[in-house]
Amino acid sequence: MADTSDTRTPAQIEADIQRRRDVLAETLDEIGVRVHPKTIVGDAKAKVASNIDHTLGRAYVGVNRAVSQVKARFVDDEGAPRLERIVPVALVVVGVVGLLAVGARRRKR
């Protein structure tokens, strides 16, 4: 059988009630802030911004890796250009640009 006698004084009981009211008021205030529309919108914006930052970071790393790989094909370890690879690519680019220019000139006529 549980002991139901309370040996606290009325002042102690009132102080305990006041502490519980304060804790309850703080909890209700916190809930009010959490469910406030501005808080919800702010949290959603922060989450979207975080996701965008994460995606952009991953994209940056991917692009940086691709650029490094392309650079490694056209430059040796010492930083000197690899002419045996650059010259053929340059010739192809010049040829494609020339064909595009000829095609554009024929369309204008």
Helices and strands as residue ranges (DSSP letters): H 10-35, H 37-74, H 83-108
